[in-house]
Amino acid sequence: MAKAKRKDKSRVVLRKGESQRSNGTYHYSWTDSNMKRRFVYAKTLEELREKEAKIERDKQDGIKAEARYTTVNDLFELWIVLKRGLKNTTFENYKYMYNMFVRNNLGTKRISSLKKSDIKRFFNYLLDERGLKVTTIDNIHTVLYQVLNMAVDDDYIRRNPADNVLKELKQAHCYKTEKRRALTRPEQDLFLDYLYNHPIYKHWYPIFAVMVGTGLRVGEVTGLRWCDIDLKEGIIDVNHTLVYYDHRTEGSKRGCYFNINSTKTPASVRQVPMLGFVKEAFLMEKEKQELLGIQCEVTIDGYSDFIFINRFGKTQQQSTLNKAIRRIIRDCNDEQLLKNENATLLLPHFSCHSLRHTFTTRMCEAGVNVKVMQDALGHTDIATTLNIYTDVTKELRKEEFKGLDDFFMKSNNESKI
């Protein structure tokens, strides 16, 4: 005898796995690939069967059933466990960005329901309501994109909903990346001369002179030890970097403190020749410390005898150096304007990293070979060096042609006399 077909209260025949509940709503049950019983619910049979069709499509495409119950936060926790190949500082920054801005917002959403419009709305919220800069949102996008890419690779979703969202955001807000501005030769001379001759700021001259004359990154400069430089041969051996950051996820090791890391890339391990004023700066620092009786009082990951230290014998950090630069700019410009209220030569706003770009610009102006520049700067990819070289030479061309224009104007005027 044939088995009677199940029907709902409206006498509509129900399919396998479909049931009507006592309150009139419907649910559908099935077993996923892990042999786990799954359920979906709907107010009407039509709505339920739409959900069934999507489930069937997911099965055929290999999309995991558990994606319906997995949040973005769940996948982020998995990403943390699996992610490799990042420097600790970068990894900690990724986790900070996610926990600060994503976890209690977009992170609570189920991965299966996440749409491109959700990502757009979230980024607009960060920009408009939280007041974040596009560069900060760029960092958030970097970690979120990687988490969602892992979801695609592991068959939780078909495509990454964050694709092209950041690009569209930048276009919508007419965002353009600002090129780093190097100091011009007159500005560089003003900066170094002011430090060298100023009774209050003279102690800053050695470290900033070394930055201008070597192009070393901030962590490379602050991490230099006396054993890393050969004053006789005039060589600086760059083999590590000093970093300062908040160890947020290391249990009892919470708080900000220094670590020694490997250089940014393998190519960053290099030897940089000393220019004359750079060697003089090292000797000035040595003489100053001997005169004041200052010596290095710290050991960081087994490294000690650091060159650039404060009056307490502790290593310098980037934020302190940038604050010092801001004070120097302010006081130097005040002095320039006191001498001449119409002074045209003033220091622009700049940071420590601008001094690395300044060194690169001086090399371009001097016609240094691009491969030599790449080696001195520690760039892995010569394209990075070429991009800087191209930008600088464009500016140089403008200046040269401005001089040429003045020459032609002068010649034309003389011929008319």
N, C-alpha and C positions, 0 to 999 in steps of 0.2 A: 504494500500500500504506500502510495507516494506521501512524502512528508509535507504537512500543511505549511504553506508559505506564511512567514511572519508579516503582519501588517501594522500600520500605525492607527491612531484613532480615526483618521480620515479614510481608512481602508486602503491606503497606498501600500503596495508591496515593498518591504524593506530588503535591502541587499545584505550580503554577508558582512558582518561587523557593525551594521547599523542597528540602533535601538532608540526607542522613544522613552523618555523618562516620565515619571509620574506627574511632573509639573508641565508636561507638554513639550519640553525642549528635547533636542536630539544629541546623541553622541555616537562617535565612530571609534572602534578599537582595532588595533592591528599589532603585529609583532615585528619589531625592527630587526636589522641584521645581527644585533647582539642578543637576540632572543628575549628582548625586554618588551613588556606590554606597554603600548602607548595609546593615548586617548586624545581626541579633539571634540569640542562641543560647539553647538550652534542652536540658534533660536528656531530656525526653520529647516526643513529637509533640503530645500534648495541651497541654502547657505552651507549646510553640512556637505552636500555633494560637490560644491565648489572646492571646499577644503580637501575632500577626498581626491579630487582630480589633481590638485596641487601636490598632494602626498604621493600620488602615483607617478607624477612627473618627476618629483625629487628622487624616487626609487630608481626610475629609469636612467636619470642623470648621475646617479651615484651619490646624491647629496645625503648627508647623514641625518637621520631622524632626530638625533639629539640636538641638532642645531636649533630646533624649536624651543629648547629649554636652556640653551647656552647663551650667556650674556657676553658683551664685549669685555667686561671685567674678567670673566672666566678665561677667555682666550689670552688676555694680557698676562694673567698669572702663568699660563702655560708658556707664553713667549719669553717671560723672564727666565724660566727654567731652561729653555732650549737655546736662547740666544748666546752666541759665542763670537769671538773675534773683535770685541769692542774694548777700547781702553776703559778702565774703571771710572774715570771722570765722565766720559761720554755716557756710559751705561747709567751712572747715578743721575745724570742730568735728564736722560730719557724717563727714568722712573719718577723723578720729581715732577716733570712736566705733565706726565699722565696723571699722577695722583692728585696734583694741584688743580688741574683743569678738566680732566676727562672723567675720572672715576665716579663722581657723584652726579654726573650729567649724562653724557652720551654712553658712558660705561655701563649704565644699568639697563640699557636696551638689549633686547634679544637679537642675536646676530642674524636670525632668519628674517626679521622684520625690518632690518636696517636698510634705508634707501639713500640714494645720493642726495636727495632733498634734505634728509636729516643731517648729513654732514655739512651741507651748505648752511642750513639754519644754525647749526652749532657754531660754525666759524664766524658767521655774521653776529651771533650773540657775543662771542669773545671779543670781536672787533668793536661793536657798537655799544654794548652794555658793560662789558668788563674793561673796555678801554685798552686792550692789548695791541701792541704793534704787530704789523704784518710779519716781521722777522720772528717774533715770538710764536705766532700762529704757525709759521713755517716749521719751527722746531716741534710743535705739538703734532703737526701733520706727519712729520717724519716717522715718529714712533707709532702713531695710529695707523698709518699706511702699512707699516711692516706687520702689525698685528693682524690687520684685515687681509693682507697678502697670505699670511700663514693660514687664515681661515679658508681662503680659496684653495690653497695647496692641499689642505686636509679635508676638502669636500664638505665644508660647512655651508658655503655659499658659492654661487656660480661665478660671480665677478666682484671685483673690488669696488665698493660704492664710493671710495675716496679718489678714484681715478679722475684726474684733471680738475678736481674741485679747487685746489689751491691756485692753479693757473687762472681759473675763471674768477676767483676772488680778487687776485691781483689786477686782472684786466678791468673788473668792475670798479675797483677803487683807484684805477690809474696809477698803480704802484710801480715804481721803477727803482731798481737797486742802485743805491748811491755808490759811486766809485770812491775808493779811498783816496784821500787827498794827501799828497806828499808836501813837505815844506819846500818852498822854492829855495834857491841858493841864498838870496838875501835873508829870508826868514830863518833858515838854518843857521847862518852866521850870527844873526841877532840873538837867537835862542842860546847858542853855545857861548857867545861872548858875554851875554848877560849873566849866565851861570858862573862862568869863569871869574868874572870881576865883582860879583855881588857878595858882600860879606855874610849875608844870611843864607843864600841859596848855593854858595860855592860847593858845599858838601854833596850836592846832587850832580855836580858836573861829571865826575867819573862814570857813573852808571849810564847817564843819558848820552854821553860822548861815545861810550862803547856801543850803545844801541844804534846811534846814527852811523858809526863807522864800521859796523859788522853786519847789520841786518838780522841779528839773532832775534828769535822770538823771546817774549818776556820770560817764560819759564826756563829757557836756555840760558839767559843772562843771569837771572837770580839764582840759578842752580850751579853756576860756575864755581869751581874750587881753585885754589892756588895751584894745585897739582895739574889742573886742566890747561894751564897756559904756560908757554915757554917764552919768557921775555927775551932770552938770548937769541933764539931762532925767529921770534916774532910769529908764533903759531898758537891759535886757539883750538883746542880739541873739544868738539861738541859731541858728547856721548850719552847724555841723559837730560831730563827736564824736571824742574821743580814745580809741583802743582799744589794748590790749596783749595780744598772743597769740603762740603758738608757730607760726612759719611752717614747718610740717613738710615741705612738698612743693615747696619752691622752690629746690632744688639748693643752691647756695652760701649761700643766705639762711636757713639753719637757725638755730633758736634763738628766744627770745622777745624781741620789741621792739615799739616803738610805731608806730602808723600813724594818720593822720588819715582818717576816713571821713565820708561824708555822714551826715546825721541818720538815726535809725531809720526814719522815714517822711517823705514830703514835708510832711505836716502838722506835723512836729516842727521845721521851720524856722519860727521865731516870734519875737516880741518880748515879753518878760516885764517888767512894771513892777516897780521896786524898792520894797520896803517900807522903812520908816525904818531898822530894825535891820539890814537887808541892805546898805543903802548904808553904814551905819556899819561893817559888817564889811569891806567892800571898802577903806574908808579905813584901817581898822586894819591890814589886810594890807599896804597900800602904805607906811604909816608904819613898820611892823616891818622890811620889806625895806630901806628907806632907812636905818634906824637900824643894821642889821646889815651893810649893804653887800652884800646878796644881790641878784643879778639872774639872769634866765633865761639859761642857758648852752647850751640845746639848740635845734635847728631840726629839725622833723619834717615831712617832705613840704612844705617851704617855709613852714611855720607856725612862728612864734617869739613871744617876748614873752608867754609864758603867765603867768597871774595866780598860780595856786597851785603853788608850787614848794617843794622841800625845801631844806635848808641848802647843798646842793651845786649848786643852780640847776637841778635836774632836775625834770621833771613828776611829779606824784603819780599813784599807781595804786590801783585799787579794793582789792586785797588789803592794801596798806599801811593804807588808811583803815579797813578792817574790823578789822584787828588793833589799831589805835589805839582804836577804839570798844570792843573787848573789854577792853582795859586800863582805859579810862575807866570803864566800867560797874563793873568789879571794885573800883577804888579809890574811886569815888564811893559805892558801897554800903557799903564798909568804913567810910568816914567817917560815913555816916548811922547805921550800927549802933553806932559808937563813941559818938555823941551820945546815942543812945537804942536800947537793945538790942531794944526792941519797935517799932521804926520800921516804919510801914506804907508810907511812900512810898520805894520803891526803884526803880532803873532795871531794866526787864526786858531780856532778851536781844533785841537788834535789830541790823540791818545798815544799810548806807548806803541801800539801797532803801526801808527802813522810813521814812526821813526824807521821801522823796517821798510816801509814803502818808500821813505825818503832815501834810504841807502840804495834801494833798487833803482830809483830815478837817477841818482848820481852816477851809477854804473852805466845806465843807458846813455846819459849825457856824455860820458867819457868814452863811449864807443866800445865798451867791454863785450867780448864775445858772448853770445847767448848761452852756449854750453858752460862757460865759466860762471856766468850768472846763475844758472841752474844749480851748479855744484855749490856755489857760495851760499845760496839761499836754502839749499836742502830740499828742492822740489823733486818729487818722484816723477811727475809728468812734465815734460818740457812745454806742453801746451799751456800750463799754468804760467810759466816764465814768459812764453811768447805773448800771452794775453796782456800781461803787465807791460812788456816791451812795446807792443803795438800801441797801447793806450798812451804811453809816455812819448813815443816817437811822433804820434799825432800832434800832441801839444808842442813838441819841439819844432815840428814843421810849421805850425802856426806862428810861432815866435820868429823863426827864420824868415818866413815870408812877410811877416810884419816889418822886419828890418829891410827886406828887399823892397817892399812897397815904399818905405821911407827913402831908400836910396834912389828909386825911380822918381819920386816926387821932387827930391832935391835936384836931380839931374835935369828934369823938365823945367824947373824954376830957373836954373842957371842958364839954360839955353834961351829962355825968354828975355833975359836981361840984355 
